[in-house]
Amino acid sequence: MSVINPNETAKSWRAHQRQANVALYLTGAEGDTGALASTRVAGFPLSLNLVGNADWINPEEVSAAAVAIVQVDRDNPASVKRFAKLAAATKTPVIAAAYEPPLAFVRSLIRSGARDVVPLPLDMTDLESSLAPIAESLARREEQEAGKHAKVVSVIKSLGGVGTTSLLCQLGIRFAQKEAAAGRECCLIDLDVQFGDAAFQLGLQPKLTLSDLIEAGARLDGDLLRSAVTEHSSGLKVVAAPKDMLPLESLTSDQLLDIVELAAREFGTVLLDLPTNWTNWSLSLLARSDLTLLVTQLSIPSLNRAKRQLELMRSQELNGLDIRIIVNRLESRFTRTIRLSDVEGSLGRDVAYTIANDHATMRAAIDRGVPIDEVRRKSAIGKDLDTLDAGIAAALGLER
């Protein structure tokens, strides 16, 4: 049941938005100023807006920018007043630009809300120095925001053959569709490096796989990750399992944690299809997960293995994980011999979700690589998947 990398000790497991620009509000394109519109400074693209010295600037327009640089004429009270009003009306950092501003005028502008004051005509070195602290602050804020939405859901199976991958693929389709409607993304990573077939079940033909991400090493970044995913028509991004079987112990925790963390930052929610056998790296991923789904069936062998999985997690001090039990392929209560209450008694945990047994519909969906609803609308299994999808979104704190 457990495969541990001999090279690691037991303790060794361990969304794209359009970039905001800098909006320039100047009275004219003097000197080289006209070329600024096609320039980047401190990582920001610049956009040039020609306005009069005292013409009103819409704060809502400014709010779409990362920074606004506004020309101020110190000899025109209306121009000075316009700047003060704009700075008070927007949360966007506003930088004043003026010709030969004396120290007293600079202090006055700072008191009016200017983040900084730069001299005109604009000099790229001055701009870089003024914008660099704002760029760093914005990058930190974006990283913190991305971290809030970077969620990892690990899916483990009590034993092979309980339908976990099929369930996860259909769940991933639904989840991705709902996330897309909320302006977010979802990625499924098939980590069953020996027998994974999530891409096949989704009807996909990936050109790149998990192996390519592992081989990238230090070169791995968001662009490379996006080039390696295969997108399902639902919007679900899929990192396929390697084409050739890999020894479980050939991978390390650091390799896979780096890939999963990057995917979580890049896409928001990541669904992990873990292998049946345990490794140090799968324990590390489990420890990183925000939610864990343990899929079992109402059979003695399946429940026995599910119980052993839970005992392994307890032995590795993973008691604090948010683990939800899913009973897959649930038969009618009139035909099953094991009750849900027996599962709860055996595992010491409540059954969180049940998925109706509808082999014919699931098989047809897999064969065609389509959502279950395209095979059969308003099915019991479709209703159960909706309940599971909503439960996961709620557990992850995703607003839809």
C-alpha positions in Angstrom: 0.0 0.0 0.0 2.8 2.4 0.8 5.8 3.2 -1.4 8.4 5.5 0.2 11.3 7.0 -1.7 14.4 5.6 0.0 16.2 8.9 -0.8 13.9 10.8 1.4 13.4 10.5 5.1 9.9 10.0 6.6 9.9 13.6 7.6 10.8 14.9 4.1 7.3 14.8 2.8 6.2 17.9 3.5 -6.2 33.7 -12.8 -4.5 35.9 -16.2 -5.7 39.4 -15.9 -4.8 42.3 -18.2 -2.0 44.3 -16.8 -2.9 47.7 -15.6 -1.0 50.6 -17.1 0.4 54.0 -16.1 -1.9 56.7 -17.4 -0.2 59.9 -18.4 -2.4 63.1 -18.4 -0.3 65.8 -20.0 -1.1 69.0 -21.8 1.1 68.2 -24.8 3.6 65.7 -26.3 6.7 67.9 -25.9 10.1 66.5 -26.8 10.2 62.8 -26.5 7.0 62.6 -24.6 5.1 61.4 -27.6 7.1 58.2 -27.7 6.1 57.4 -24.2 2.9 55.7 -25.3 4.9 52.8 -26.7 7.2 52.5 -23.7 7.3 50.4 -20.5 8.6 51.8 -17.3 9.1 49.7 -14.1 7.3 46.9 -15.9 4.2 49.0 -16.7 3.0 50.0 -20.2 2.3 53.7 -20.5 -0.8 55.3 -22.1 -0.8 58.9 -23.1 -3.8 61.2 -22.6 -3.7 64.8 -23.8 -5.8 67.1 -21.7 -6.0 70.7 -20.9 -4.3 72.1 -17.7 -7.5 72.3 -15.8 -9.8 69.9 -17.8 -11.6 67.5 -15.5 -10.2 63.9 -15.3 -12.7 61.1 -14.5 -11.7 59.2 -11.3 -13.4 56.1 -12.7 -11.1 56.2 -15.7 -8.1 56.6 -13.4 -9.2 53.7 -11.2 -8.5 51.3 -14.1 -4.8 52.3 -14.1 -2.0 51.1 -11.8 -0.7 54.7 -11.5 -1.8 58.1 -12.9 0.7 60.8 -13.7 -1.0 64.2 -13.9 0.6 67.4 -15.1 0.0 70.3 -12.8 0.6 74.0 -13.6 1.6 75.8 -10.5 0.6 79.1 -12.0 -2.9 78.0 -12.6 -5.0 77.6 -9.4 -7.7 75.5 -11.3 -5.0 73.0 -12.3 -3.7 72.7 -8.8 -7.3 72.3 -7.5 -8.1 69.7 -10.2 -5.1 67.6 -9.0 -6.2 67.8 -5.3 -9.8 66.7 -6.2 -8.6 63.8 -8.3 -6.2 62.6 -5.7 -9.0 62.6 -3.1 -11.5 60.9 -5.4 -9.4 57.8 -6.3 -7.5 55.0 -4.6 -5.1 54.8 -7.5 -1.7 56.3 -6.7 -1.4 59.7 -8.3 1.9 61.3 -9.2 2.2 65.0 -10.0 4.3 66.2 -12.9 5.4 69.9 -13.1 8.0 72.1 -14.7 10.8 73.1 -12.3 8.6 72.7 -9.2 10.0 74.6 -6.2 10.3 72.7 -2.9 7.3 74.5 -1.4 5.1 73.5 -4.3 6.3 69.9 -4.1 5.4 69.8 -0.4 2.0 71.3 -1.2 1.3 68.6 -3.8 2.3 65.8 -1.4 -0.1 67.3 1.2 -2.8 67.2 -1.5 -2.3 63.5 -2.0 0.5 63.2 -4.5 2.5 59.9 -4.1 5.4 61.7 -5.7 6.3 64.7 -7.9 8.4 64.3 -11.0 9.8 67.1 -13.2 8.8 67.9 -16.7 9.8 67.2 -19.4 9.5 63.5 -18.3 12.8 61.6 -17.9 12.8 57.8 -18.0 15.2 57.5 -15.1 13.1 59.7 -12.9 10.0 57.8 -13.9 11.6 54.5 -13.1 12.7 55.7 -9.6 9.2 57.0 -8.9 7.3 54.0 -10.1 9.5 51.2 -8.7 8.2 51.4 -5.1 4.6 51.4 -6.5 5.3 48.4 -8.7 6.8 46.4 -5.8 3.8 47.2 -3.6 1.4 46.2 -6.3 3.3 42.9 -6.9 3.2 42.1 -3.2 -0.6 42.8 -3.1 -1.3 40.7 -6.2 0.7 37.9 -4.7 -1.2 38.0 -1.5 -4.5 38.1 -3.4 -3.4 35.2 -5.6 -2.6 33.2 -2.5 -6.1 33.7 -1.1 -7.6 32.0 -4.2 -4.8 29.4 -4.7 -6.7 26.3 -3.6 -5.6 22.6 -3.9 -8.0 19.7 -3.7 -6.4 16.2 -3.5 -8.5 13.3 -4.5 -7.5 9.8 -3.2 -9.0 6.4 -3.8 -9.6 3.7 -1.3 -8.3 1.2 -3.9 -8.1 1.0 -7.7 -11.3 0.5 -9.6 -13.7 2.6 -7.5 -14.2 5.0 -10.3 -12.2 7.9 -8.8 -10.7 9.3 -12.1 -14.0 9.1 -13.9 -15.7 10.9 -11.0 -13.0 13.5 -10.9 -13.1 14.2 -14.6 -16.8 14.8 -14.6 -16.5 16.9 -11.4 -13.7 18.9 -13.1 -15.9 19.7 -16.1 -18.7 21.0 -13.9 -16.3 22.9 -11.6 -14.5 24.5 -14.5 -17.7 25.7 -16.1 -18.9 27.3 -12.8 -15.5 28.9 -12.2 -15.4 30.3 -15.7 -18.8 31.9 -15.1 -17.2 33.6 -12.0 -14.2 34.7 -14.0 -11.8 32.1 -12.6 -10.0 29.0 -13.9 -9.5 25.4 -12.7 -6.8 22.9 -13.5 -6.7 19.1 -13.1 -3.3 17.5 -12.7 -3.1 13.7 -13.2 -0.4 12.5 -10.8 -1.1 8.9 -11.3 2.3 8.6 -13.1 1.9 4.9 -13.9 -1.8 4.4 -14.8 -3.3 7.9 -15.2 -5.8 8.3 -18.0 -7.7 11.5 -17.1 -6.8 13.1 -20.4 -8.1 10.0 -22.3 -11.3 10.0 -20.3 -11.9 13.6 -21.2 -11.3 12.9 -24.9 -8.1 15.0 -25.0 -4.9 14.3 -26.9 -2.2 16.2 -25.0 1.1 17.1 -26.8 2.9 17.8 -23.5 2.5 16.1 -20.1 3.6 16.2 -16.5 7.0 14.8 -17.6 7.7 18.0 -19.6 7.0 20.1 -16.5 9.3 18.0 -14.4 12.1 18.1 -17.0 11.8 21.9 -17.1 13.2 22.2 -13.6 14.2 25.8 -12.8 12.9 26.9 -16.2 9.3 26.3 -15.1 7.1 29.4 -15.1 3.5 30.4 -15.7 3.9 30.6 -19.5 5.5 27.2 -19.7 2.8 25.7 -17.5 0.1 27.1 -19.7 1.8 25.8 -22.8 1.8 22.3 -21.2 -1.9 22.1 -20.3 -4.6 20.8 -22.7 -7.9 22.6 -22.4 -11.2 20.8 -22.4 -14.2 22.4 -24.1 -15.6 23.1 -20.6 -12.5 25.3 -19.9 -10.9 22.7 -17.6 -7.1 22.9 -17.9 -5.5 19.4 -17.8 -1.9 18.4 -17.1 -1.9 14.9 -18.4 -0.1 12.0 -16.8 3.2 10.9 -18.4 2.9 8.9 -21.6 5.5 6.4 -20.3 5.1 4.8 -16.9 7.4 6.4 -14.3 8.7 4.7 -11.1 6.9 6.4 -8.2 10.1 6.9 -6.3 11.8 8.7 -9.2 9.9 11.9 -8.3 10.5 14.1 -5.3 8.3 16.3 -3.1 10.1 19.5 -4.2 9.5 18.8 -7.8 5.8 18.2 -7.5 5.2 20.9 -4.8 6.7 23.5 -7.1 4.5 22.4 -10.0 1.3 22.3 -7.9 2.0 25.7 -6.2 2.7 27.3 -9.5 -0.6 25.8 -10.9 -2.5 27.1 -7.9 -1.2 30.6 -8.4 -1.7 30.5 -12.1 -5.2 28.9 -12.3 -6.8 29.4 -8.8 -8.1 25.9 -8.0 -6.1 22.7 -8.7 -7.6 19.2 -8.6 -5.0 16.5 -8.0 -5.7 12.9 -9.0 -3.3 11.0 -6.7 -2.0 7.5 -7.3 -3.3 4.6 -5.2 0.1 3.8 -3.6 1.5 6.3 -1.2 4.8 8.1 -1.6 6.6 10.8 0.3 5.6 13.3 -2.4 1.9 12.3 -2.3 1.9 12.8 1.5 3.5 16.2 0.9 0.8 17.2 -1.6 -1.8 16.0 0.8 -0.4 18.1 3.6 -0.5 21.1 1.2 -4.1 20.5 0.3 -7.0 22.7 1.3 -9.4 19.9 0.9 -9.1 16.1 0.5 -11.7 13.9 -1.0 -11.5 10.1 -0.2 -13.5 8.1 -2.7 -14.7 4.6 -1.7 -17.5 2.2 -2.4 -19.9 0.2 -0.3 -17.8 -3.0 -0.3 -15.8 -4.6 2.4 -12.4 -4.4 0.5 -13.0 -0.8 -0.4 -14.0 0.3 3.1 -11.1 -1.7 4.6 -8.6 0.1 2.4 -10.3 3.5 3.1 -9.8 2.8 6.8 -6.2 2.0 6.3 -5.7 5.2 4.3 -7.1 7.2 7.2 -4.9 5.4 9.7 -1.9 6.2 7.6 -2.8 9.9 7.6 -3.2 9.8 11.4 0.2 8.1 11.8 1.8 10.9 9.7 0.1 13.6 11.9 -2.2 14.7 9.2 -5.3 14.6 11.5 -6.0 18.3 10.8 -6.7 17.8 7.1 -10.2 18.6 5.9 -11.1 15.1 4.6 -14.5 14.5 3.0 -15.7 10.9 2.4 -17.4 10.2 -1.0 -19.3 7.0 -1.6 -19.2 6.4 -5.3 -21.5 4.1 -7.3 -24.2 4.1 -4.7 -26.9 1.5 -5.4 -30.5 1.8 -4.5 -31.1 1.4 -0.7 -33.3 -1.6 -1.6 -30.4 -3.5 -3.2 -27.4 -2.7 -1.1 -26.3 -4.8 1.8 -24.0 -2.3 3.5 -25.7 0.8 4.9 -24.2 4.3 5.0 -24.3 4.2 8.7 -22.0 1.2 8.6 -19.5 3.3 6.6 -19.5 6.0 9.2 -19.1 3.5 12.0 -16.2 1.8 10.3 -14.3 4.9 9.2 -15.2 7.1 12.2 -16.3 9.8 9.8 -19.6 10.9 8.3 -20.2 10.3 4.6 -20.1 13.8 3.0 -21.3 12.9 -0.5 -22.8 10.0 -2.4 -22.7 9.5 -6.1 -25.5 7.4 -7.7 -24.5 4.3 -9.6 -25.2 4.9 -13.3 -22.6 2.9 -15.2 -24.2 3.2 -18.6 -24.3 7.0 -18.5 -20.8 7.4 -17.1 -19.4 5.0 -19.6 -21.0 6.8 -22.5 -19.7 10.2 -21.2 -16.2 8.7 -21.0 -16.3 7.2 -24.4 -17.3 10.6 -25.9 -15.2 12.8 -23.6 -18.2 14.9 -22.8 -20.1 16.0 -19.7 -22.7 13.6 -18.3 -25.5 16.0 -19.1 -24.8 15.7 -22.8 -25.5 12.0 -22.5 -28.5 12.2 -20.2 -30.0 15.3 -18.8 -31.4 15.5 -15.3 -29.8 12.2 -14.2 -29.4 11.2 -10.6 -25.6 11.1 -11.0 -25.7 14.6 -12.5 -27.6 15.9 -9.5 -25.1 14.3 -7.2 -22.2 15.9 -9.1 -23.9 19.3 -8.7 -24.2 18.8 -5.0 -20.5 17.8 -4.8 -19.4 20.8 -6.9 -21.3 23.2 -4.7 -19.9 21.6 -1.5 -16.4 21.9 -2.7 -16.9 25.5 -3.7 -18.3 26.3 -0.3 -15.5 24.5 1.5 -12.9 26.5 -0.5 -14.8 29.8 0.1 -15.4 30.4 -3.6 -18.2 32.9 -4.2 -20.2 32.1 -7.3 
